[in-house]
Amino acid sequence: MHIITRKRIQEFVVQHPDSQSSLESWYRIMAHTDYNSFNELKRHFASADYVNGLVVFNISGNKYRLIASIHFNRKKVFIREILTHAEYDKGKWRQ
């Protein structure tokens, strides 16, 4: 999958260094695997959820959330936001 943009991960890691290993692992798996559907993706990321047309990944044992728009037919992943669990719960990302 082609991931757009890695910069969001790098910026988040500066603020939350403890997320680095989990985000790097997520990036590696996504970049080296072509998924054809959400069901295929769930095999690697069992805790991923499909919410309002976006895929929400739990990062660092549910401490953080990565929200992505995934176009399986084009093999593209657009990282919309990476949030702390508290920021995610506020729900602003849904707008």
N, C-alpha and C positions, 0 to 999 in steps of 0.2 A: 504494500500500500504506500502511496505517496502522501507524506504528512506535511500539512501546511498549518502552521509554521512552527519550527523548532524554537524560534525566538521566545515564544510564550513560556515554554518550559524553562529556558535559561533565565528569563526574568523572574519566574516564580521561585526558582531554586535560590536566587540571591536573597529573597525575603524569607524563604523557608528551606534552609539547607538540609534539614532532615528528610526532605522529600526527594532528594537527588537520586538515590539508588533506585527507589521505586519508579520514579518517572523515567529514568534511563532504561530500566527493564521494560516498562510499558512501550517506550519508543522502539527499542530493539525488536520486540515481538511484532509490533504493528508494522514496522518498516520491512520486515523480512517475511511477512505472511500476507498472502492475498486471500481475503475473505470474499465470498460471493453473497453472503446474507448475514443478517443478525444472528441467526441460529448457529452458523459456523463460528462466528466471533465468540459466542457464549461458551463454546468448548474450551477456549483459552482463558476467557474472562467470565467466570461463572457469576460473579456479582454485578456484572454490567446490566444496566437497565435502559429500556427504550422509553423516553419521556418526551412527549410533545415533538416528535420527529428528530430528537437528538439522542445520542448515546451517552450515558453517564457512567463513568468508571470510578470505582473506589480505589484510592491511592493511599499507600502507607497505612494499611489496615483500617480504612474508612476515615482516616484523619483528614484527607483531602478528597476533592472531587474534580475530575477532569471531564469537561463537557465537550463533546465533539459532534460535528455534523459529518456523517459518513455516507459517501456515495459509492456503494458497492459496485455498481455497474461501471464506474469510471476509475475505481481503485484509488479514491482520494479521501483523505481524512483531514477535515478542517477543525483545528483546535479552537473552539469558541472561547472557553474560559477554563482556568484552573482556580479553584476556590478552596478555602478552608471549609470544614464541615459547617461551621457557624454561618459563614457567608452564604453557603449553599441553602441552608435552611431559611434564610430571609426571602428567598425566591425571586430576587431581582433578575436573575439569569433567564427566567422564563419569559420575560417581556421582549 
